Amino acid sequence: MKIAMKGRTARWMSAALLLATSLCAFAESPNLCTEKEDPVFACPLENKKLVSACALVDPTQKSGYGYLVYRYGTKEKIELSFPGKPMDFPRVTSAIELVDDKTAEDDQLLRFRNGKISYVVYTASSYKFDLEGVAVFDGYKLLSNIKCQPNSADVELQENFMESIGAQLQDKDEALRFLKPILPDSSVIASQKSSNTAGK
């Protein structure tokens, strides 16, 4: 009887593992990355477009990844791929992760700078909210903020991981100027005062 139960338990566990693996594969968010790239951020947006930040898989690099590139559009038509020369990414990308332990708020952003225009993919979560999306800025002026469809994002934007790939670390005061317009009023991090409030 014990042997039979062990065999049955093993079969149940195998079936559960197979189901979980299938669900994970099914749940992978659609993205605009190539077969040689992994998405570090990807989701279908509320406007029915796709946004992706893709990292080239490169086993020769310590992090396992090469360049970072931002893409926006659809599978049929990519409307923007930046930077045009992906290997230029270190001079146009920056990342930061801001955490508040009391509220369990964890905000992460990856910014691509194209002249005065910034494309910011972000994730923000706490006890009170959970959101991901892409915001576009002209200087520090918010032009658009398009959220991901609920429960649809693939995200790997941890600051130490982004830095290991080659993204610069974003200055906290400057990061707050991008985060404050897109975070909800209940955000503790958005309520923090920046020591640099001048300029545009």
C-alpha positions in Angstrom: 0.0 0.0 0.0 2.8 2.4 0.9 4.6 1.7 -2.4 1.4 2.3 -4.4 0.8 5.6 -2.6 4.4 6.7 -3.3 3.9 5.8 -7.0 0.6 7.7 -7.1 2.1 10.7 -5.3 5.0 10.7 -7.7 2.6 10.7 -10.7 0.6 13.5 -9.2 3.8 15.5 -8.6 5.0 14.9 -12.2 1.6 15.9 -13.6 1.6 19.1 -11.5 5.1 19.9 -12.6 4.2 19.4 -16.2 1.1 21.6 -15.8 3.1 24.3 -14.1 5.7 24.2 -16.8 3.1 24.5 -19.5 1.4 27.4 -17.7 4.7 29.2 -17.4 5.4 28.8 -21.1 1.8 29.9 -22.0 2.0 32.9 -19.7 5.1 34.3 -21.3 4.3 37.8 -22.4 4.3 38.6 -26.2 7.4 40.7 -27.0 9.3 42.3 -29.9 12.7 40.6 -29.1 14.5 38.4 -31.6 15.4 34.7 -31.0 18.8 35.8 -29.9 17.5 38.2 -27.3 15.7 37.9 -24.0 13.1 40.3 -22.8 14.0 42.2 -19.6 10.7 44.1 -19.9 7.8 43.2 -22.1 4.1 43.5 -22.2 1.0 44.1 -24.3 -0.1 47.6 -23.6 -3.6 49.0 -23.1 -3.5 50.6 -26.5 -3.0 47.1 -28.1 0.7 47.8 -29.0 3.7 45.9 -27.6 6.7 47.4 -25.7 9.9 45.5 -25.1 13.3 46.1 -23.7 15.5 43.3 -25.1 18.9 42.0 -24.0 21.2 40.2 -26.4 22.1 36.7 -25.1 25.9 36.7 -25.0 27.7 33.9 -23.1 31.0 35.7 -23.5 29.9 38.5 -21.2 30.0 38.1 -17.4 26.3 38.9 -17.1 25.4 36.6 -19.9 24.0 39.5 -21.9 25.2 42.1 -24.4 23.3 45.1 -25.6 20.0 46.5 -24.5 17.4 47.8 -27.0 14.0 49.4 -26.7 11.2 48.5 -29.2 7.6 49.6 -29.6 4.9 48.6 -32.0 3.4 45.4 -33.2 4.7 42.1 -34.4 3.8 43.2 -37.9 5.3 46.7 -37.6 8.0 47.8 -35.1 7.4 51.6 -34.9 10.6 52.4 -32.9 13.8 50.5 -32.2 16.3 52.4 -30.2 19.2 52.9 -30.2 19.7 52.4 -33.9 23.1 50.9 -33.2 22.3 48.6 -30.2 25.9 48.5 -29.0 25.6 52.3 -28.3 23.2 51.4 -25.4 25.6 52.2 -22.5 25.5 55.9 -23.2 21.7 56.1 -23.5 20.4 53.8 -20.8 20.1 54.2 -17.1 18.3 52.2 -14.4 17.4 52.4 -10.8 15.4 50.5 -8.2 13.9 52.3 -5.2 12.5 50.4 -2.3 10.5 51.4 0.8 10.6 48.6 3.4 7.7 49.8 5.5 5.2 49.6 2.6 7.0 47.0 0.6 7.0 49.4 -2.3 9.5 48.5 -5.0 9.8 50.7 -8.1 12.1 49.9 -10.9 12.8 51.8 -14.1 14.9 51.5 -17.2 15.3 54.7 -19.2 16.4 55.1 -22.8 17.4 58.6 -23.7 17.1 59.8 -27.3 18.1 63.5 -27.2 15.4 65.3 -25.1 13.0 62.3 -25.4 13.1 59.6 -22.8 11.4 56.2 -23.0 10.9 54.8 -19.5 9.8 51.3 -18.9 8.8 50.7 -15.3 7.3 48.5 -12.7 5.9 49.7 -9.4 4.3 47.7 -6.6 3.3 48.0 -3.0 0.5 46.8 -0.7 -1.8 49.3 -2.4 -0.9 49.1 -6.1 0.8 47.0 -8.8 1.4 48.4 -12.2 3.8 48.3 -15.2 4.0 50.4 -18.3 6.0 52.8 -20.5 6.1 56.5 -20.2 7.5 59.0 -22.7 9.0 62.3 -21.6 10.2 65.5 -23.4 12.8 66.6 -20.9 10.9 66.1 -17.6 7.5 66.8 -19.2 5.3 63.7 -19.3 4.0 63.2 -22.9 2.3 59.8 -22.4 2.0 57.0 -19.9 0.6 53.7 -21.3 0.0 50.9 -18.8 0.5 47.2 -19.5 -2.6 45.1 -19.7 -3.2 43.6 -16.2 -1.0 40.7 -15.2 0.7 40.6 -18.5 4.3 41.9 -18.0 7.6 40.0 -18.0 10.0 42.1 -15.9 13.7 41.7 -14.9 14.7 45.3 -14.1 16.5 44.8 -10.8 19.2 47.5 -10.5 22.1 45.2 -10.0 21.1 43.1 -13.0 20.7 46.2 -15.2 24.1 47.5 -14.0 25.8 44.1 -14.8 24.6 44.3 -18.4 26.0 47.8 -18.8 23.2 50.3 -18.0 24.3 53.3 -16.0 22.9 53.8 -12.5 20.2 56.5 -12.5 20.6 59.4 -10.1 17.8 59.1 -7.4 16.7 62.7 -7.6 16.5 62.6 -11.4 14.7 59.2 -11.2 12.1 60.8 -8.9 11.3 63.4 -11.5 10.4 60.6 -13.9 8.6 58.5 -11.3 6.4 61.1 -9.6 4.2 61.9 -12.7 3.5 58.2 -13.3 3.1 56.7 -9.8 -0.2 56.7 -7.9 -0.9 59.2 -5.1 -0.6 56.3 -2.6 3.1 55.9 -3.5 5.4 56.6 -0.6 8.4 56.8 -2.9 6.7 59.4 -5.1 6.0 61.5 -2.0 9.7 61.8 -1.2 11.2 65.2 -1.7 13.9 65.6 -4.3 17.0 67.6 -3.3 17.1 68.8 -6.9 13.9 70.5 -7.8 15.2 73.2 -10.2 15.4 73.0 -14.0 13.4 71.3 -16.7 
